[in-house]
């Protein structure tokens, strides 16, 4: 199972899906586009503490994290 | 076995045990606790050890190689530090939407490690002496 983690006011919301299921994969890709279109940043974890930003959906990603647009505090 | 011990326990002890169970269950499922768990999952082992000990962790900016110290908090919690660990500038940038501290800190780590210039470009500077270490060490 792969997971999309979306930061929100509850801490986070996790969406799990089977990457081998074409319909679930399409839903995950749609969610990716909606979130990044709304200003969320997507990041992958490559190893312990190693992170990469991504700008397009990666169907092989096991764990994708989304955080809202950054603003100056 | 458990049931036998449970039934022999005085009512007050049973009530105390139930309260403790309730406190632990809900205490570990608060947004704040979930944010800290997510942060811990995404930190490197060194950052996690540093955070466990000091409630802050250091990250290296991907563009300049500068070191930033991210303190537990949701605003004015990022300091650029020198080689001796002294804060030389504060940078304030946060994800929008009133997130919990663990989430804010993780977003700041990812931003500095993957797009330092972008994060610094939108951040507001502040003098690093604005908050004392005591300010950041309030209990979770």
Backbone of each chain as ProteinMPNN parsed JSONL, in Angstrom:
{"seq_chain_A": "XXXXXXXXXXXXXXXXXXXXXXXXXXXXXXXXXXXXXXXXXXXXXXXXXXXXXXXXXXXXXXXXXXXXXXXXX", "coords_chain_A": {"N_chain_A": [[0.839, -1.203, 0.0], [0.446, 2.253, -0.743], [0.885, 5.616, 0.488], [-0.652, 8.779, 0.873], [-0.024, 11.661, 2.568], [-1.586, 14.259, 4.127], [-1.07, 17.339, 5.509], [-2.988, 18.861, 8.04], [-5.42, 20.536, 10.156], [-5.964, 18.567, 11.976], [-3.654, 17.375, 12.503], [-2.688, 15.333, 10.613], [-4.037, 13.919, 7.58], [-4.437, 10.734, 6.265], [-4.252, 9.034, 3.198], [-4.604, 5.963, 1.984], [-3.627, 3.744, -0.63], [-3.764, 1.211, -3.185], [-1.151, 0.794, -5.291], [-1.181, -0.91, -7.415], [-3.698, -1.034, -8.318], [-5.546, 0.26, -10.821], [-7.647, 2.09, -10.773], [-7.547, 3.144, -8.168], [-5.05, 4.266, -8.285], [-5.449, 6.258, -10.176], [-7.189, 7.882, -8.76], [-5.498, 8.705, -6.733], [-3.66, 10.157, -8.213], [-5.291, 12.2, -9.118], [-5.894, 13.42, -6.695], [-3.362, 14.326, -6.026], [-2.965, 16.258, -8.024], [-5.027, 18.048, -7.432], [-4.32, 18.941, -4.878], [-1.691, 20.044, -5.205], [-2.371, 21.922, -7.08], [-3.826, 23.605, -5.509], [-1.914, 24.841, -4.092], [-0.407, 23.348, -2.334], [2.675, 21.829, -1.297], [4.452, 19.03, -2.482], [6.207, 16.24, -1.228], [8.687, 13.663, -1.135], [9.891, 10.894, 0.781], [13.113, 9.796, 0.759], [14.914, 8.35, 2.192], [16.074, 7.755, 5.569], [15.339, 10.744, 6.924], [15.916, 12.02, 4.547], [14.747, 14.021, 1.974], [12.786, 14.772, -0.902], [11.49, 17.195, -3.098], [8.621, 17.047, -5.167], [7.118, 17.687, -8.348], [5.417, 16.54, -10.045], [3.113, 13.796, -10.29], [4.173, 10.788, -8.826], [3.939, 7.556, -9.58], [5.201, 5.447, -8.356], [5.832, 6.126, -5.827], [6.056, 5.49, -2.399], [5.353, 6.925, -0.173], [3.968, 10.012, 0.094], [4.121, 13.354, 1.044], [2.144, 16.173, 1.815], [2.202, 19.634, 2.223], [0.723, 22.78, 3.221], [0.778, 25.91, 1.361], [3.593, 28.011, 1.885], [3.987, 30.886, 3.94], [5.166, 34.183, 4.78], [5.899, 34.779, 8.162]], "CA_chain_A": [[0.0, 0.0, 0.0], [1.127, 3.545, -0.743], [0.167, 6.57, 1.333], [-0.542, 10.222, 0.693], [-0.241, 12.275, 3.885], [-1.909, 15.678, 3.936], [-1.091, 18.079, 6.774], [-4.18, 19.684, 8.267], [-5.554, 20.943, 11.559], [-6.067, 17.39, 12.849], [-2.308, 16.791, 12.493], [-2.596, 14.95, 9.21], [-5.005, 12.946, 7.084], [-3.71, 9.768, 5.428], [-5.014, 8.341, 2.165], [-3.856, 4.779, 1.542], [-4.148, 3.175, -1.873], [-2.982, 0.131, -3.778], [-0.636, 1.309, -6.566], [-1.45, -1.887, -8.472], [-5.096, -0.881, -8.719], [-5.538, 1.409, -11.732], [-8.637, 3.098, -10.348], [-7.015, 3.795, -6.965], [-3.909, 5.077, -8.718], [-5.994, 7.455, -10.829], [-7.724, 8.749, -7.691], [-4.338, 9.299, -6.051], [-3.09, 11.177, -9.108], [-6.225, 13.339, -9.102], [-5.705, 14.101, -5.406], [-2.077, 15.024, -6.143], [-3.151, 17.465, -8.857], [-5.892, 19.007, -6.719], [-3.589, 19.542, -3.758], [-0.613, 20.92, -5.695], [-3.046, 23.045, -7.733], [-4.294, 24.509, -4.46], [-0.756, 25.476, -3.448], [0.335, 22.442, -1.452], [3.953, 21.296, -1.767], [4.527, 17.576, -2.32], [7.573, 15.774, -0.957], [8.882, 12.223, -0.927], [10.976, 10.512, 1.699], [13.992, 8.861, 0.044], [15.629, 7.539, 3.177], [15.886, 8.392, 6.874], [15.607, 12.186, 6.963], [16.194, 12.573, 3.21], [13.474, 14.428, 1.391], [12.83, 15.377, -2.234], [10.231, 17.799, -3.556], [8.206, 16.601, -6.507], [6.134, 18.581, -8.97], [4.44, 15.734, -10.79], [2.735, 12.582, -9.575], [5.076, 9.643, -8.98], [3.116, 6.37, -9.266], [5.972, 4.459, -7.607], [6.127, 6.66, -4.49], [5.393, 4.78, -1.308], [4.836, 7.881, 0.812], [4.043, 11.403, -0.37], [3.631, 14.288, 2.067], [1.701, 17.454, 1.283], [1.99, 20.697, 3.218], [0.125, 23.959, 2.596], [1.638, 26.978, 0.87], [4.316, 28.739, 2.928], [3.827, 32.349, 3.956], [6.027, 34.847, 5.748], [5.196, 34.863, 9.456]], "C_chain_A": [[0.874, 1.253, 0.0], [0.261, 4.538, 0.047], [0.41, 8.002, 0.88], [-0.929, 10.858, 2.03], [-0.464, 13.775, 3.677], [-1.946, 16.36, 5.307], [-2.371, 18.897, 6.861], [-4.312, 19.944, 9.757], [-5.748, 19.77, 12.512], [-4.681, 16.77, 13.07], [-2.014, 16.375, 11.061], [-3.745, 14.009, 8.87], [-4.276, 12.045, 6.107], [-4.655, 9.079, 4.459], [-4.17, 7.169, 1.68], [-4.47, 4.247, 0.262], [-3.198, 2.096, -2.384], [-2.477, 0.613, -5.145], [-0.866, 0.344, -7.724], [-2.881, -1.81, -8.994], [-5.219, 0.417, -9.545], [-6.499, 2.508, -11.29], [-8.138, 3.877, -9.127], [-5.853, 4.719, -7.334], [-4.393, 6.372, -9.382], [-6.552, 8.429, -9.801], [-6.591, 9.465, -6.976], [-3.72, 10.398, -6.907], [-3.983, 12.426, -9.132], [-6.05, 14.135, -7.806], [-4.404, 14.911, -5.445], [-2.266, 16.339, -6.896], [-3.994, 18.515, -8.137], [-5.112, 19.721, -5.62], [-2.492, 20.49, -4.254], [-1.214, 22.124, -6.427], [-3.534, 24.066, -6.724], [-3.137, 25.119, -3.677], [0.016, 24.589, -2.494], [1.665, 22.044, -2.116], [3.962, 19.799, -1.501], [5.983, 17.162, -2.134], [7.575, 14.267, -0.737], [9.991, 12.004, 0.08], [11.817, 9.46, 0.993], [14.709, 7.911, 0.991], [15.442, 8.234, 4.5], [16.294, 9.877, 6.835], [15.864, 12.816, 5.613], [14.889, 12.799, 2.464], [13.698, 15.039, 0.014], [11.469, 15.99, -2.537], [9.877, 17.239, -4.917], [7.122, 17.54, -7.041], [5.139, 17.815, -9.841], [4.236, 14.417, -10.046], [3.718, 11.454, -9.873], [4.311, 8.375, -8.602], [3.866, 5.313, -8.457], [6.231, 4.906, -6.161], [5.354, 5.897, -3.422], [4.739, 5.744, -0.328], [5.036, 9.296, 0.277], [3.409, 12.292, 0.692], [3.255, 15.6, 1.398], [1.605, 18.474, 2.42], [1.502, 21.961, 2.515], [1.175, 24.995, 2.199], [2.308, 27.707, 2.046], [4.038, 30.232, 2.794], [4.803, 32.922, 4.969], [5.262, 35.045, 7.041], [5.34, 36.224, 10.094]], "O_chain_A": [[1.91, 1.301, 0.663], [-0.935, 4.32, 0.242], [1.532, 8.383, 0.547], [-2.019, 10.621, 2.551], [0.387, 14.464, 3.113], [-2.755, 16.001, 6.162], [-2.786, 19.538, 5.896], [-3.416, 19.61, 10.532], [-5.703, 19.951, 13.729], [-4.559, 15.751, 13.75], [-1.193, 16.989, 10.381], [-4.344, 13.388, 9.748], [-3.574, 12.527, 5.219], [-5.721, 8.6, 4.846], [-3.139, 7.366, 1.037], [-5.687, 4.289, 0.085], [-2.009, 2.075, -2.065], [-3.275, 0.82, -6.059], [-0.758, 0.734, -8.887], [-3.226, -2.447, -9.989], [-5.02, 1.517, -9.03], [-6.206, 3.697, -11.417], [-8.281, 5.097, -9.053], [-5.696, 5.803, -6.773], [-3.819, 7.44, -9.175], [-6.413, 9.644, -9.942], [-6.684, 10.649, -6.653], [-3.307, 11.439, -6.395], [-3.492, 13.554, -9.163], [-6.057, 15.366, -7.817], [-4.353, 16.041, -4.958], [-1.793, 17.391, -6.466], [-3.717, 19.711, -8.216], [-5.221, 20.935, -5.448], [-2.382, 21.616, -3.769], [-0.645, 23.216, -6.404], [-3.645, 25.252, -7.035], [-3.36, 25.836, -2.702], [0.998, 25.033, -1.9], [1.755, 21.939, -3.339], [3.539, 19.345, -0.438], [6.876, 17.676, -2.807], [6.616, 13.684, -0.233], [10.905, 12.817, 0.215], [11.33, 8.378, 0.665], [15.064, 6.794, 0.614], [14.712, 9.223, 4.565], [17.478, 10.196, 6.722], [16.018, 14.035, 5.527], [14.051, 11.906, 2.339], [14.684, 15.742, -0.207], [10.43, 15.388, -2.27], [10.763, 16.985, -5.733], [6.328, 18.102, -6.286], [4.148, 18.374, -10.312], [5.09, 13.989, -9.27], [4.052, 11.199, -11.03], [4.058, 8.143, -7.419], [3.252, 4.386, -7.929], [6.786, 4.148, -5.367], [4.146, 5.691, -3.538], [3.71, 5.435, 0.273], [6.168, 9.717, 0.037], [2.31, 12.022, 1.175], [3.966, 16.08, 0.516], [0.997, 18.202, 3.455], [1.826, 22.191, 1.35], [2.317, 24.948, 2.657], [1.672, 27.982, 3.064], [3.879, 30.762, 1.695], [5.218, 32.236, 5.902], [4.096, 35.44, 7.017], [4.809, 36.456, 11.18]]}, "seq_chain_B": "XXXXXXXXXXXXXXXXXXXXXXXXXXXXXXXXXXXXXXXXXXXXXXXXXXXXXXXXXXXXXXXXXXXXXXXXXXXXXXXXXXXXXXXXXXXXXXXXXXXXXXXXXXXXXXXXXXXXXXXXXXXXXXXXXXXXXXXXXXXX", "coords_chain_B": {"N_chain_B": [[-7.326, -14.541, 33.815], [-6.462, -11.832, 33.827], [-8.988, -10.748, 34.145], [-9.691, -11.769, 36.632], [-7.862, -10.533, 38.357], [-8.55, -7.918, 37.845], [-11.202, -7.805, 38.838], [-10.753, -8.186, 41.527], [-9.463, -5.889, 42.232], [-9.665, -2.828, 44.027], [-12.466, -0.563, 43.736], [-11.66, 2.086, 43.396], [-9.073, 1.855, 42.406], [-9.582, 0.608, 39.995], [-11.006, 2.57, 38.69], [-9.047, 4.512, 38.53], [-7.234, 3.234, 36.821], [-8.742, 3.085, 34.497], [-9.071, 5.778, 33.926], [-6.442, 6.482, 33.403], [-5.923, 4.956, 31.127], [-7.71, 6.131, 29.331], [-6.694, 8.737, 29.28], [-4.163, 8.278, 28.171], [-4.807, 7.176, 25.673], [-6.333, 9.191, 24.375], [-4.635, 11.324, 24.706], [-2.481, 10.652, 23.095], [-3.567, 10.832, 20.657], [-4.143, 13.362, 19.957], [-4.197, 16.292, 17.812], [-1.767, 17.62, 18.146], [-0.026, 15.63, 19.169], [-0.104, 13.846, 17.043], [1.088, 15.394, 15.073], [3.686, 15.612, 16.119], [4.459, 12.958, 15.983], [4.461, 12.505, 13.201], [6.457, 14.286, 12.447], [8.673, 13.126, 13.757], [8.899, 10.768, 12.305], [9.887, 11.673, 9.885], [12.288, 12.93, 10.336], [15.908, 12.869, 10.238], [17.995, 10.352, 11.8], [19.902, 11.71, 13.401], [18.807, 14.275, 13.628], [16.484, 13.638, 14.936], [17.384, 12.65, 17.382], [18.558, 14.942, 18.375], [16.304, 16.587, 18.559], [14.78, 15.177, 20.442], [16.352, 15.536, 22.676], [16.762, 18.324, 22.933], [14.55, 19.706, 21.983], [14.772, 21.058, 19.629], [16.038, 21.025, 16.236], [18.689, 20.807, 13.81], [19.046, 21.954, 10.461], [20.477, 21.816, 7.164], [20.747, 24.261, 4.772], [19.802, 23.854, 1.39], [20.78, 25.395, -0.683], [22.706, 27.322, 0.134], [24.211, 26.118, 2.085], [24.108, 26.99, 4.638], [23.419, 26.755, 8.184], [20.442, 26.056, 9.892], [18.432, 26.386, 12.778], [15.69, 24.76, 13.967], [13.216, 25.403, 16.152], [10.905, 24.04, 18.601], [7.697, 24.962, 17.869], [5.366, 27.342, 16.421], [5.75, 29.737, 15.164], [8.126, 32.294, 14.392], [10.327, 30.629, 14.929], [12.586, 29.718, 13.662], [16.025, 29.817, 13.423], [18.933, 31.112, 11.967], [22.123, 29.812, 12.356], [25.512, 30.219, 13.619], [28.836, 28.761, 13.291], [29.372, 28.12, 15.915], [26.982, 27.562, 16.983], [25.503, 29.732, 17.674], [22.735, 31.915, 17.465], [22.236, 33.91, 14.646], [20.463, 35.174, 13.044], [16.926, 35.51, 12.774], [14.305, 33.778, 11.125], [11.13, 33.964, 9.836], [8.744, 31.939, 8.657], [5.947, 30.102, 7.665], [3.735, 27.28, 7.135], [0.54, 27.89, 5.696], [-2.604, 27.985, 7.464], [-2.906, 27.335, 10.23], [-1.487, 25.103, 11.498], [-0.332, 22.343, 13.582], [2.511, 22.361, 15.885], [4.441, 20.274, 15.226], [3.889, 19.706, 12.526], [4.323, 22.208, 11.351], [7.068, 22.533, 11.841], [8.096, 20.4, 10.36], [7.376, 21.096, 7.746], [8.943, 23.39, 7.514], [11.51, 22.283, 7.716], [11.585, 20.681, 5.35], [11.265, 22.661, 3.42], [13.624, 24.226, 3.757], [15.587, 22.338, 3.221], [15.077, 21.623, 0.623], [14.343, 23.796, -0.938], [15.699, 26.247, -0.238], [16.258, 28.95, -0.955], [13.77, 29.828, -1.904], [12.208, 29.622, 0.414], [13.483, 31.413, 2.168], [13.182, 33.725, 0.728], [10.518, 34.418, 1.047], [10.291, 34.666, 3.729], [10.029, 36.488, 6.842], [12.392, 38.506, 8.471], [13.765, 38.415, 11.794], [15.147, 39.743, 14.836], [17.424, 37.586, 16.461], [17.37, 37.49, 19.245], [14.84, 37.798, 20.157], [13.278, 35.823, 21.383], [13.841, 33.873, 24.274], [15.766, 30.916, 25.128], [14.251, 29.649, 27.009], [11.666, 30.24, 26.266], [11.166, 28.506, 24.154], [11.151, 26.103, 25.419], [8.881, 25.348, 26.66], [6.539, 23.005, 28.096], [5.357, 20.108, 26.199]], "CA_chain_B": [[-6.3, -14.061, 34.755], [-6.59, -10.38, 33.911], [-10.325, -10.449, 34.681], [-9.692, -12.071, 38.065], [-7.12, -9.449, 39.033], [-9.356, -6.706, 37.663], [-12.356, -7.813, 39.723], [-10.3, -8.081, 42.923], [-8.936, -4.549, 42.493], [-10.676, -1.93, 44.589], [-13.133, 0.28, 42.733], [-10.888, 3.297, 43.139], [-7.939, 1.489, 41.544], [-10.113, 0.353, 38.64], [-11.341, 3.876, 38.107], [-7.765, 5.164, 38.221], [-6.677, 2.567, 35.633], [-9.548, 3.494, 33.338], [-8.74, 7.179, 33.625], [-5.092, 6.505, 32.813], [-6.063, 4.419, 29.77], [-8.399, 7.173, 28.56], [-5.761, 9.852, 29.112], [-3.102, 7.884, 27.232], [-5.357, 6.988, 24.329], [-6.693, 10.457, 23.745], [-3.439, 12.174, 24.734], [-1.614, 10.303, 21.981], [-4.278, 11.016, 19.396], [-4.443, 14.774, 19.728], [-3.487, 16.822, 16.65], [-0.396, 17.937, 18.531], [0.742, 14.383, 19.256], [0.007, 13.304, 15.678], [2.094, 16.214, 14.394], [5.019, 15.233, 16.629], [4.777, 11.622, 15.448], [4.804, 12.652, 11.781], [7.776, 14.928, 12.406], [9.69, 12.143, 14.157], [9.054, 9.795, 11.21], [10.563, 12.265, 8.726], [13.604, 13.467, 10.7], [17.031, 11.931, 10.193], [18.276, 9.886, 13.166], [20.618, 12.746, 14.163], [17.847, 15.343, 13.943], [15.52, 13.136, 15.916], [18.057, 12.599, 18.685], [18.71, 16.338, 18.807], [14.981, 17.079, 18.944], [14.38, 14.516, 21.695], [17.127, 16.073, 23.797], [16.732, 19.785, 23.082], [13.325, 20.281, 21.411], [15.055, 21.7, 18.35], [16.959, 20.258, 15.41], [19.368, 21.632, 12.826], [18.991, 21.535, 9.058], [21.424, 22.533, 6.311], [20.069, 24.802, 3.593], [20.282, 23.157, 0.187], [21.385, 26.31, -1.647], [23.868, 28.056, 0.661], [24.957, 25.321, 3.067], [23.959, 27.576, 5.98], [22.712, 25.886, 9.13], [19.278, 26.66, 10.548], [17.939, 25.625, 13.935], [14.227, 24.84, 14.025], [12.75, 25.158, 17.517], [9.515, 23.606, 18.739], [6.819, 26.124, 17.869], [4.614, 27.562, 15.182], [6.072, 31.04, 14.577], [9.399, 32.865, 14.852], [11.025, 29.496, 15.558], [13.732, 29.284, 12.857], [17.198, 30.675, 13.563], [20.179, 30.786, 11.264], [23.14, 29.77, 13.423], [26.899, 30.193, 13.149], [29.546, 27.511, 13.559], [29.367, 27.828, 17.355], [25.6, 27.308, 17.408], [24.856, 30.978, 18.123], [21.752, 32.432, 16.51], [22.66, 35.193, 14.076], [19.297, 35.799, 12.39], [15.694, 34.741, 12.849], [13.528, 33.764, 9.88], [9.774, 33.516, 10.149], [7.892, 31.486, 7.553], [5.13, 28.983, 8.162], [2.671, 26.865, 6.217], [-0.722, 28.544, 6.04], [-3.671, 27.092, 7.924], [-2.932, 27.034, 11.664], [-1.101, 23.712, 11.751], [0.279, 22.082, 14.886], [3.955, 22.602, 15.825], [5.194, 19.233, 14.515], [3.665, 19.896, 11.088], [5.002, 23.451, 10.947], [8.517, 22.281, 11.845], [8.435, 19.499, 9.256], [7.289, 21.889, 6.514], [10.126, 24.268, 7.501], [12.682, 21.432, 7.388], [11.557, 20.299, 3.932], [11.487, 23.874, 2.621], [15.038, 24.631, 3.81], [16.433, 21.298, 2.634], [14.804, 21.4, -0.81], [14.149, 25.075, -1.643], [16.102, 27.236, 0.776], [16.104, 30.324, -1.453], [12.34, 30.134, -1.962], [11.704, 29.811, 1.784], [14.062, 32.637, 2.729], [12.656, 34.874, -0.019], [9.21, 34.86, 1.554], [10.334, 34.757, 5.197], [10.32, 37.766, 7.494], [13.516, 38.405, 9.404], [13.598, 39.011, 13.119], [16.387, 39.623, 15.62], [17.374, 36.274, 17.128], [17.213, 37.562, 20.7], [13.437, 38.074, 20.494], [12.797, 34.817, 22.33], [14.894, 33.171, 24.99], [15.67, 29.451, 25.044], [13.166, 29.242, 27.907], [10.417, 30.376, 25.521], [10.966, 27.333, 23.312], [11.21, 24.872, 26.192], [7.63, 25.075, 27.368], [6.212, 21.579, 27.946], [4.49, 19.739, 25.073]], "C_chain_B": [[-6.444, -12.56, 34.967], [-7.91, -10.006, 34.568], [-10.359, -10.681, 36.188], [-8.998, -10.963, 38.851], [-7.953, -8.167, 38.993], [-10.505, -6.658, 38.665], [-11.954, -7.685, 41.185], [-9.826, -6.669, 43.267], [-10.032, -3.669, 43.077], [-11.238, -1.005, 43.509], [-12.299, 1.506, 42.383], [-9.719, 3.018, 42.196], [-8.413, 1.242, 40.114], [-10.42, 1.667, 37.931], [-10.066, 4.603, 37.675], [-7.171, 4.57, 36.939], [-7.428, 2.991, 34.37], [-9.215, 4.92, 32.928], [-7.389, 7.273, 32.916], [-5.138, 6.02, 31.363], [-6.672, 5.479, 28.846], [-7.429, 8.321, 28.255], [-4.697, 9.505, 28.078], [-3.64, 7.793, 25.815], [-5.618, 8.324, 23.665], [-5.512, 11.422, 23.722], [-2.544, 11.902, 23.544], [-2.309, 10.46, 20.641], [-4.718, 12.46, 19.183], [-3.733, 15.222, 18.457], [-2.015, 17.089, 16.958], [0.483, 16.682, 18.557], [0.922, 13.764, 17.868], [1.063, 14.078, 14.889], [3.503, 15.851, 14.834], [5.435, 13.867, 16.091], [5.211, 11.713, 13.984], [6.198, 13.27, 11.646], [8.873, 13.91, 12.71], [9.949, 11.135, 13.036], [9.929, 10.347, 10.084], [11.92, 12.882, 9.054], [14.673, 12.413, 10.472], [17.288, 11.459, 11.629], [18.974, 10.953, 14.016], [19.668, 13.876, 14.556], [16.868, 14.891, 15.019], [16.136, 13.092, 17.322], [18.205, 14.011, 19.253], [17.361, 16.895, 19.295], [14.532, 16.465, 20.276], [15.092, 15.139, 22.895], [16.87, 17.56, 24.038], [15.445, 20.463, 22.638], [13.628, 21.213, 20.232], [15.909, 20.753, 17.531], [17.524, 21.184, 14.343], [19.169, 21.057, 11.423], [20.0, 22.373, 8.284], [20.675, 22.979, 5.056], [20.674, 24.227, 2.32], [21.012, 24.091, -0.77], [22.671, 26.95, -1.136], [24.736, 27.218, 1.597], [24.89, 25.914, 4.468], [23.181, 26.609, 6.878], [21.598, 26.674, 9.814], [18.848, 25.757, 11.689], [16.432, 25.846, 14.033], [13.774, 24.429, 15.426], [11.298, 24.694, 17.511], [8.621, 24.839, 18.798], [6.156, 26.295, 16.529], [4.902, 28.923, 14.562], [7.378, 31.531, 15.179], [10.272, 31.793, 15.513], [12.214, 28.995, 14.744], [14.861, 30.298, 13.012], [18.311, 30.181, 12.646], [21.266, 30.829, 12.328], [24.545, 29.752, 12.818], [27.56, 28.869, 13.567], [29.586, 27.127, 15.03], [27.956, 27.592, 17.885], [24.892, 28.552, 17.904], [23.9, 31.481, 17.046], [22.216, 33.778, 15.974], [21.512, 35.897, 13.336], [18.085, 34.892, 12.574], [14.93, 34.855, 11.539], [12.148, 33.207, 10.191], [9.01, 33.194, 8.869], [7.189, 30.22, 8.016], [4.168, 28.523, 7.073], [1.363, 27.525, 6.649], [-1.684, 27.515, 6.636], [-3.611, 26.641, 9.362], [-2.634, 25.566, 11.963], [-0.437, 23.588, 13.123], [1.811, 22.196, 14.764], [4.739, 21.549, 15.03], [5.076, 19.389, 13.009], [4.414, 21.132, 10.584], [6.512, 23.205, 10.84], [8.936, 21.386, 10.682], [8.381, 20.246, 7.919], [8.517, 22.806, 6.401], [11.387, 23.48, 7.148], [12.713, 21.134, 5.886], [11.851, 21.516, 3.053], [12.975, 24.245, 2.609], [15.944, 23.603, 3.142], [16.204, 21.113, 1.132], [14.623, 22.688, -1.61], [14.453, 26.218, -0.68], [15.85, 28.665, 0.284], [14.633, 30.74, -1.486], [11.785, 30.42, -0.568], [12.2, 31.131, 2.365], [13.495, 33.876, 2.033], [11.317, 35.346, 0.542], [9.205, 35.051, 3.072], [10.525, 36.206, 5.652], [11.468, 37.556, 8.469], [13.118, 38.936, 10.775], [14.892, 38.831, 13.896], [16.35, 38.348, 16.439], [17.174, 36.339, 18.623], [15.768, 37.799, 21.119], [12.906, 37.094, 21.538], [13.985, 34.146, 23.009], [14.733, 31.673, 24.774], [14.502, 28.954, 25.896], [11.825, 29.255, 27.165], [10.114, 29.101, 24.74], [10.872, 26.043, 24.116], [9.961, 24.666, 27.045], [7.235, 23.617, 27.14], [5.299, 21.332, 26.74], [3.036, 19.817, 25.496]], "O_chain_B": [[-6.536, -12.073, 36.094], [-7.981, -9.108, 35.407], [-10.966, -9.911, 36.933], [-9.495, -10.516, 39.884], [-8.044, -7.435, 39.979], [-10.765, -5.619, 39.271], [-12.708, -7.147, 41.996], [-9.788, -6.29, 44.437], [-11.191, -3.756, 42.669], [-10.58, -0.708, 42.512], [-12.237, 1.917, 41.224], [-9.408, 3.817, 41.313], [-7.743, 1.612, 39.15], [-10.135, 1.845, 36.746], [-10.01, 5.219, 36.611], [-6.67, 5.297, 36.081], [-6.829, 3.223, 33.32], [-9.094, 5.231, 31.743], [-7.217, 8.036, 31.965], [-4.486, 6.586, 30.486], [-6.203, 5.691, 27.728], [-7.355, 8.808, 27.126], [-4.364, 10.32, 27.218], [-3.012, 8.272, 24.871], [-5.185, 8.568, 22.539], [-5.403, 12.248, 22.815], [-1.909, 12.822, 23.028], [-1.696, 10.24, 19.597], [-5.561, 12.742, 18.332], [-2.755, 14.592, 18.054], [-1.135, 16.82, 16.14], [1.597, 16.681, 18.032], [1.983, 13.222, 17.56], [1.836, 13.492, 14.131], [4.416, 15.789, 14.01], [6.604, 13.639, 15.782], [6.19, 11.09, 13.575], [7.01, 12.828, 10.834], [9.88, 13.842, 12.004], [11.083, 10.699, 12.839], [10.628, 9.591, 9.409], [12.634, 13.313, 8.148], [14.393, 11.215, 10.506], [16.841, 12.106, 12.576], [18.682, 11.091, 15.204], [19.718, 14.373, 15.681], [16.48, 15.665, 15.895], [15.494, 13.449, 18.31], [18.004, 14.243, 20.445], [17.294, 17.584, 20.313], [13.972, 17.155, 21.128], [14.523, 15.256, 23.981], [16.771, 18.007, 25.181], [15.256, 21.655, 22.879], [12.808, 22.065, 19.889], [16.448, 19.783, 18.064], [16.927, 22.208, 14.009], [19.129, 19.842, 11.231], [20.338, 23.487, 8.683], [20.05, 22.17, 4.37], [21.893, 24.124, 2.185], [21.794, 23.622, -1.596], [23.627, 27.105, -1.896], [25.88, 27.582, 1.869], [25.535, 25.409, 5.387], [22.406, 25.774, 6.411], [21.794, 27.806, 10.255], [18.891, 24.531, 11.586], [15.964, 26.977, 14.164], [13.924, 23.277, 15.834], [10.56, 24.92, 16.552], [8.777, 25.673, 19.689], [6.356, 25.497, 15.613], [4.338, 29.236, 13.513], [7.7, 31.227, 16.328], [10.886, 32.045, 16.55], [12.799, 27.965, 15.081], [14.676, 31.49, 12.764], [18.587, 28.984, 12.567], [21.329, 31.774, 13.115], [24.746, 29.335, 11.678], [26.911, 27.983, 14.124], [29.804, 25.964, 15.369], [27.757, 27.441, 19.09], [23.812, 28.464, 18.486], [24.225, 31.469, 15.859], [22.548, 34.68, 16.744], [21.601, 37.089, 13.042], [18.199, 33.667, 12.536], [14.914, 35.916, 10.915], [12.016, 32.114, 10.742], [8.676, 34.091, 8.095], [7.785, 29.374, 8.682], [3.823, 29.301, 6.183], [1.116, 27.695, 7.844], [-1.588, 26.323, 6.346], [-4.225, 25.628, 9.696], [-3.431, 24.876, 12.6], [-0.039, 24.578, 13.736], [2.346, 22.135, 13.657], [5.614, 21.905, 14.241], [6.06, 19.222, 12.29], [5.051, 21.103, 9.531], [7.15, 23.616, 9.871], [9.996, 21.583, 10.088], [9.241, 20.049, 7.06], [9.065, 22.976, 5.312], [12.226, 23.947, 6.378], [13.741, 21.312, 5.233], [12.588, 21.421, 2.072], [13.523, 24.548, 1.55], [16.964, 23.966, 2.557], [17.034, 20.518, 0.445], [14.739, 22.671, -2.835], [13.591, 27.036, -0.357], [15.298, 29.49, 1.013], [14.294, 31.871, -1.137], [10.992, 31.343, -0.385], [11.435, 31.875, 2.978], [13.343, 34.932, 2.646], [11.016, 36.539, 0.514], [8.226, 35.541, 3.634], [11.102, 37.029, 4.942], [11.514, 36.563, 9.195], [12.246, 39.797, 10.894], [15.645, 37.888, 13.653], [15.328, 38.055, 17.061], [16.833, 35.324, 19.23], [15.492, 37.984, 22.305], [12.181, 37.477, 22.456], [15.009, 33.887, 22.376], [13.695, 31.213, 24.298], [13.847, 27.969, 25.555], [10.965, 28.405, 27.396], [8.965, 28.664, 24.666], [10.547, 24.994, 23.559], [9.975, 23.915, 28.02], [7.562, 23.049, 26.097], [4.564, 22.222, 26.312], [2.144, 19.544, 24.693]]}, "name": "protein", "num_of_chains": 2, "seq": "XXXXXXXXXXXXXXXXXXXXXXXXXXXXXXXXXXXXXXXXXXXXXXXXXXXXXXXXXXXXXXXXXXXXXXXXXXXXXXXXXXXXXXXXXXXXXXXXXXXXXXXXXXXXXXXXXXXXXXXXXXXXXXXXXXXXXXXXXXXXXXXXXXXXXXXXXXXXXXXXXXXXXXXXXXXXXXXXXXXXXXXXXXXXXXXXXXXXXXXXXXXXXXXXXXXXX"}
